[in-house]
Amino acid sequence: MFAWVRLPDGYGAFRLLPHAVAHGVAYMPGVPFFAGAVDPPTLRLSFSTHAPRDIEGWLSGLAEVFRHHLR
């Protein structure tokens, strides 16, 4: 149902989220899911309600955001 992603150190999932949404992609930053110390570079991807053909396009959009902003 979910895949966890950890961005490189120094990047925060909350900071990249508006850029992802601008590309038609959304994810959930991982911070709210930690009971103890948080890990800001984490994010959660949900695949449970999407058709496989939609997931491919969604991941392409997310990859573009990462290529552009994770330098």
RAWO-V203991 format. One record per run of one state. SS is the DSSP state (@ for helix, = for strand, . for the rest). FROM is the first residue (numbers start at 1). TO is the last residue. Records with the same first field share a line. If there is no record, write none. Layout:
SS->FROM-TO, FROM-TO
This chain:
.->1-1, 7-12, 23-27, 34-41, 47-51, 70-71
=->2-6, 28-29, 42-46
@->13-22, 30-33, 52-69
